[in-house]
Structures are given as structure tokens and as C-alpha cells.
């Protein structure tokens, strides 16, 4: 399952299109599962077997997945309320949705800037820059993240 804030461009630079979104393009992702970890549905190469696996996956979505998506998308969700300080202290959870710490910080910076909260946008950008460090790795992100510091 995936969640992509509409105020945040995709990593390709394109604007998110809700009608054509794929989980792999979303910043916050998780696997649908009734328990901790991965869950797989066995099936054979027959229509009846495929239908059974799809019904089982739909049941898990109805039981667990829908509530997880609803929770992360509500206005009081941590993606909307988390502060840079709580993020730095790892005092958060996104209902099992996630990504790398750097990309989450970048996404939260983009969301805060779009909402007009430049101070928090800069705070998240600083945290991502600290995690990248001085090495060459992540140099493309460094320039993108540094832009948020101009508005602090």
C-alpha cells in the first residue's frame, strides 16, 4: 500500500496524479499484512485459485489495511503533525508506512513548505542533510534539501 502527499512531487519531479498513482511511486509505503512482517497469498495457475487469493487479500485489506490507510491520511496523522525534534528523537510511527529516513525528512520538509511552515521545513531538511553527511553520496539530494534552508 502507498500514500503520496499531493503537495509533494514524485521523485521523478512530476506532480502526483491520483488516478495513475502506483505504490512504488509513493513516499510512504508498506506491505498489506494481517500480522507483523510480510504476508503472501499462495495460489495455483487456475482462476479459482487466483480468485481465492484475491478474496483473502481483500479480507486483510478490509480488516487491517483500510484502517491503516485511514489513520495515516487523517489530519492528525504524524505526517501532518510531527515536528523535526520528534523526528530526530525517533518519537514517531507512521502505522507501518515508511521509507528511508532521508526521504521521509525530505517529504516532510516539502509538505511543511507547501503548508507555509518554513521553519519546520528547514528543520526537516537539516536533519536529512545531517544524515547524508559530507560524503559524495546523496549529493543530488543535498542541493534539493539546501533550498529549504533559504526560507528559515
C-alpha positions in Angstrom: 0.0 0.0 0.0 1.2 3.5 -0.6 0.5 7.1 0.4 1.7 10.1 -1.5 1.1 13.6 -0.2 -0.4 15.6 -3.1 1.7 18.6 -2.2 4.9 16.7 -2.8 6.3 16.0 -6.3 7.2 12.4 -7.2 10.9 11.7 -7.2 10.7 11.9 -11.0 9.7 15.6 -10.5 6.3 15.0 -11.9 3.2 16.1 -10.0 1.3 13.2 -8.4 -1.8 12.1 -10.4 -4.2 10.3 -8.1 -5.8 8.5 -11.0 -2.5 7.0 -12.1 -0.5 6.5 -8.8 1.4 3.3 -8.2 2.6 2.2 -4.8 6.2 2.2 -5.9 6.0 5.9 -6.6 4.6 6.8 -3.2 6.8 8.2 -0.4 5.1 6.2 2.3 4.8 2.5 1.7 4.1 -0.7 3.5 3.0 -4.2 2.7 -0.5 -5.4 3.3 -0.4 -7.9 6.2 -2.6 -9.2 9.0 0.5 -9.6 11.2 3.9 -8.1 11.6 6.1 -8.6 8.6 5.3 -9.8 5.1 2.2 -11.7 4.1 1.9 -13.7 1.0 -1.1 -15.4 -0.6 -0.5 -18.8 -2.2 -2.2 -19.6 -5.5 -2.1 -22.0 -8.3 -2.4 -21.2 -12.0 -6.1 -21.5 -12.1 -8.9 -18.9 -12.0 -10.4 -20.4 -8.9 -7.1 -20.4 -7.0 -6.4 -16.8 -8.1 -9.9 -15.7 -7.0 -9.4 -17.3 -3.6 -6.1 -15.5 -3.1 -7.6 -12.2 -4.1 -10.5 -12.7 -1.7 -8.1 -13.4 1.1 -6.1 -10.3 0.3 -9.3 -8.2 0.1 -10.3 -9.6 3.5 -7.0 -8.5 5.1 -7.4 -5.1 3.5 -10.9 -4.7 4.9 -9.8 -5.9 8.3 -6.4 -4.1 8.6 -5.3 -2.2 5.6 -8.2 0.3 5.2 -7.8 1.4 8.9 -4.0 1.8 8.3 -4.6 4.0 5.3 -7.3 6.0 7.0 -5.0 6.6 10.0 -2.0 7.9 8.0 -4.2 10.1 5.9 -6.2 11.8 8.6 -5.3 15.5 9.5 -3.9 14.4 12.9 -1.6 11.9 11.4 2.1 12.1 12.2 2.9 13.0 8.6 0.9 16.2 9.3 1.9 16.9 12.9 5.4 15.5 13.5 8.0 18.1 14.5 11.6 18.0 13.4 12.6 17.5 17.1 10.3 14.4 17.5 11.6 13.1 14.1 15.2 13.5 15.3 14.3 11.6 18.5 12.7 8.9 16.5 9.5 9.6 18.5 7.0 8.7 15.8 5.4 5.9 13.8 3.5 6.0 10.6 1.3 3.0 11.1 3.9 0.8 9.4 4.3 3.0 6.4 7.8 4.2 5.8 10.8 4.9 3.6 14.4 5.9 4.2 14.9 8.5 6.9 16.4 10.9 4.4 13.4 10.6 2.0 10.9 10.9 4.9 12.6 14.0 6.1 12.6 15.5 2.6 8.9 14.6 2.1 8.0 16.2 5.5 10.1 19.3 4.5 8.2 19.6 1.2 4.8 19.1 3.0 5.6 21.8 5.6 6.9 24.3 3.0 3.7 23.7 0.9 1.7 24.4 4.1 3.7 27.7 4.7 5.6 26.3 7.7 9.1 27.3 6.5 10.7 26.9 9.9 9.7 23.2 10.2 10.6 22.6 6.5 14.1 23.9 7.2 14.3 21.7 10.4 13.4 18.5 8.5 15.9 19.5 5.7 18.7 20.0 8.2 18.1 16.5 9.7 18.2 14.9 6.2 21.4 16.8 5.4 23.0 15.7 8.7 22.1 12.1 7.9 23.6 12.4 4.4 26.8 13.9 5.8 29.8 15.3 4.0 30.4 12.4 1.6 29.5 12.3 -2.1 26.6 10.0 -1.5 23.3 11.8 -1.8 24.8 14.9 -3.5 21.7 15.3 -5.7 19.6 15.5 -2.6 21.9 17.9 -0.9 21.1 20.7 -3.3 17.4 20.0 -3.1 17.4 19.9 0.7 19.6 23.1 1.0 16.9 25.0 -0.8 14.7 24.7 2.3 17.3 26.4 4.4 16.9 29.7 2.4 13.4 30.2 3.8 14.2 29.6 7.5 
